[in-house]
Amino acid sequence: MNRTLLAALATLAALASSAAPASAQTKTGTAVGQFLLIEPSARITGMGNAGVSIVDGLQAVYYNPGVIGHLDRYELAFSRADWLAGIRFDHAAMTVPLGRWGNAVASVTALNSGEIEVRTVTQPLGTGERYSVTNVALGVGYGFQITDRVAAGAQINFVQETIWHTSASTFTLNVGTLYQLSPNGLLIGASLSNFGTSERFSGLDLRIDYDNDPSRLGDNNTLPGERYTQNYSLPQVFRVGLGMPYRLAGRSRLLVVADVAHPSDNTESASLGAELTIREMIALRAGYQSLFQEDSEVGLTLGAGVQGGLDTFHYRLDYAWADQGRLEATHRLTVGVTF
C-alpha cells in the first residue's frame, strides 16, 4: 500500500513539474464556452478545486463523471456563485439510482451577465438599448460500477451561448473513471471534460447591408448580407488526481486531494486541497488551485460546511471563498439533500 501511494504521488509530481517548460505555449483566449470552466461545487472549491478523485457526492460529478457509479441514492444539489463583475452563475443537478443498471444524473448550468447598456463608436454614452449575455448547459449522465473498486461514467451536454440576438450551440462529452484501492484507501481518478465539436455564432446581430460595388452609382447598395464567424473550439480539460482519506478519532476524517490538469487553451497546472470533517457534522477546507499555470490570477481557497440528517434524509450546506487576484474574490454556496 505504501509503495503504491509513493508511486502515485511521484507520478503526480512528475506531471506537475512538466507544467513549467510547457508554459511558453499558452493558448489563452482561443476557446469559447469559458463558463464551462466555472466550478459549481462550494465543497470542492474550498479544497482548491481538486475534485477528480473525490468519490462521494453529486458535487464531484463536474470534475469526474466516474463518480456517478457510486451515487446509489436520490440526491439534489443547488449552487450559486457570486461571480466576477456582478455576473450570476447557477448550477442544479439531480441523481437517480437505477438499481443494478447503474445511476443517472441530470444537470443545468446557467450564467447571466444581467443587462448591459449598448454603446457604439458614434454613441459612446449609450443608445438607450440594453443587451445581456446568457450561457446555458443541459446535461444528462450515466455511470456504473464495473467492480467494487472501479467505476466509470459519461455525461452529454447541450451547450448554448447567447449574446443579445446572436448565439452558438454544440454538444460536449465528459467521461471519467475512478479507482479505489480499498474501502478506506487511496483514490485515483481521471477525466476528460468538454470533448466535442466546435461552434460558430450566428444571428440577427451579424446581418448587414452590403454594397457589391461601392464605385458604381445607381446600383442597389443595400443588399442583404451576413458576417460569418469562424468555428471556435471548446476548452477541453484532461484531469488526473489522487485522494487519500484518513480516519481520525471521534468520528472525524481528513481527506487530502491533489489534481493535475491539462487544458487545451491554457498551460498545465496542479491543485491541492484538504478537508477536515469533525464528528461527521462540520467540515473545514483549504486549498490552492492552478499552481504552475502561467499568468494565473487564482490561488488560495477556503471553505466550510455543515451536514446532518434524520433516518434516510441527509442535508449539507457548503460555502467557499476563492482568491481571484486583481479580480478580487468569488463566493460559492451549495445546498444539497440526499434521500
Phi, psi and omega in degrees: 000314180295322179295319179298316180297317179296321179294320180294318178295323178295322178296315178298319179297321179294319178294319181294319181293339178285350181292324185299309180291339182276352188293343181286349184252035181298141178238033182303133178087009183260000182232148174267185179068034183295339178294341177292344180268358177280116183284124185279337190280121175291323181299309186282331173300321177299339178258032176075017182058031174264084190241003188289340181253006180281129191258344187248129170104148181295333182296340182277351184297326180303321184276329184204106178298346178300335180293342179303327180298339181264353185273084186263016176226158175293134181213140176237141178218133179234130181234143174228132179242129171277091191272186186292147173056033178074013179285139180259132180233127181230147179215135176224141182213155180214141175244143180233114178289138181247021179068227182289353179271358180109209182219151180239153180222143172230143182214154175227128176238132182221137175233135182223128182279344191079176183284135179237136181287135179281125178233142179233174179296320181277342179229070185293342179271357178118145179265355185093351178266161177226147178225173178215160174249124180230131178236137183223141173226123178249125186231147171228137183223163180216140178212158180206161176266117179290315173224183178290350180245342186241131177228149179220155180199165179212152179221132177255134182235137168263123186243132177223133176242133183230128174238104184057250181257014183242139183214165175216144182215155179195180176242146177231163180229130172246133178227152180194165179215152180229137177233126181245118184296323179204169182305327179236031185248197184299139178247135178234126182228152176212143181207157173233123184246147173065034174280124182181188181281164176282170180226154181228138181280143175208158179151183186298327185290347179263359179278140185222166168265134191236133175254111186294327180218092183298340182277350182259134177265148176091351178272176180281110182262013179233045176293139179290133179217175180212137175278131178258130176268160177283168175280133181247139179277166179262159183279088179287144181224125172256128181236145171220141184203169179233148174221137181229113177271144177233128176278128179246175181290154175069039179057033177256161184211145174240127177244123178247130184228152177211133180234152168236132184240138176238095180273156180280343185238021179201182178274162180293157181206168177231148178228142182230150178194167179211151178226125176253116178256123184256119177052032178057027182234312186243136180237135175240136187224152175206152180191177177218126185250153173060042171298141177075358179284133183293134177057032181289139176255356181259165182189252186295140173228146178222152180197167178206160180200160174232150179211156180186187180175176179216121183057242183267356181266131181225140179230159174208146178229122185233145177229145177219142173243134182227128178287130178244023177064230181293345178271007180069196188260158173241158183230140178230146176224130180232133176243131181223146176227142177233136181210000000 
